[in-house]
Amino acid sequence: IEIQRLLLAFEEQFCADFKPDQIYLTGPGRVTSDFQADIAKLTGCPVSICDLAALTGTTLSETRAAGWNPAGMDPALALALLLSERTLCLNIRRGPFAVKKHWAEHKSSLIKTGALAILVFIMGFVNIMIDSSSSSRQLLQLDTRIHEIFKSTFPEVRRIVDPLQQMRVKIEEIKKNRIFSGNTGGYIPRIEILAQISRRIPPGTDVDLNRLVISPDNILISGITDTFNSVDDIKNQLGQVSLFKSVTISSANIDKPGHRVRFKLKIGL
C-alpha cells in the first residue's frame, strides 16, 4: 500500500505517468522470495533482491563472502562505497528534516545570560571581599583602642592577653575591695547603693519611697511611712551600711489627710 501511495504521489506531483523498470528489495526486514513475489504482483513490475556487491562489482574476501548477507549488509556497504568513491547522494537531513541546532539558535541569548551571571558573581565576590576587609580594619582598630584603654587604666599590668576579660576581672576586684574592705572612697555604683537601701529597710515596714537623689557626696531620700518609729528604724538600719558615712533625719511630719508620716533622710558618702 505504501508503495502504491508513493507511485501515485510521484505521478500527481510531476504530472507524469511513472512506472519503474525494476524494483530492488534490500534491508534486514522481510526480504524473502514470498515477499518478492507479493511486491511484483502488487506493482506489476519485476522485483529482485538487491545485491550491492554484485551490482557494483565489489570483490569480497573469502572470509567476508562466506557469511555475506546482502539484505542486512548492503546499507553498510553503500555508505562505505559512497565514502571511497566520494559520490554525492541524497541528503535527507536538510530543510525541515535538518538536525535542530538549539545552541546555534539561542547562542546570543545564552552568551548574554552567561556574561550577566559572571558579572553578578564577580560583583558579589568583590562586595564580600570589601566588607571583609572593612570589618577586619574595624576589628583591628577596636582591638588597638581596647589595648590603649587598658594600658592607661591599669598601667601596672605588663602582660596583656585578653584585655576585655582582664579589665572585667580588675573591675570586680575593685568593687570587692570597696565594699568589703571598708574603703568606700571614690565612686560607688548606683546599683550597689540601691541594693543596700533595699536590703536594709525592714521587710515588714510600711513605707513608700517617692524620691531618691544620688550625688557624689550624699543621698537624699523622701518617702511616707506609718509612724515616727518606722522612720527611726529605717534610719538606724541604713546607718549600719559600711558604704554610708552618716544617716540623718532631715524632716519628719504628720501628713494630715492620711495621718501618715512624711520624712526625708540625708545619707553622707
ABEGO torsion letter per residue (X at the ends): XAAAAAAAAAAAAAGBBBBBABBBBBEABBBBAAAAAAAAAAAGBBBBBBBAAAAAGBBBBAAAAAABBAAAAAAAAAAAAAAAAGBBBBBAABEAABBBBAAAAAAAAAAAAAAAAAAAAAAAAAAAAAAAAAAAAAAAAAAAAAAAAAAAABAABABBABAAAAAAAAAAAAAAAAAAAGBABEBBBAAAAAAAAAAABBAABBBBBABBBBBAABBBBBBBBABAAAAAAAAAAAAABAABABBBBABBBBBAAAGBBBBBBBBBX
